[in-house]
Amino acid sequence: MALVFPMEYSVPFMETSAKTGVNVELAFTAVSKELKHRAVQHPNEPKFQIHEYIEAQKEKSGCCSYI
């Protein structure tokens, strides 16, 4: 089941564990490097607006709406 999303969107898959910390730093580093690489290769593409995304997700889920 966990492999469906990565296969559907042609993105890498890496198992991680928040409990043990296995591959957490590696996954974060890999994603960060990929985003930097994409920004350099495609400087005119719109940038991902993380703050707008976070706020939109809070509104959808009702999470943290009191902040």
Secondary structure, DSSP 4 states (H G I P E B T S, - for coil): -TTHHHHHHT-------TTT-TTHHHHHHHHHHHHHHHHHH-TTSPPP-HHHHHHHHHHHH-TTTT-
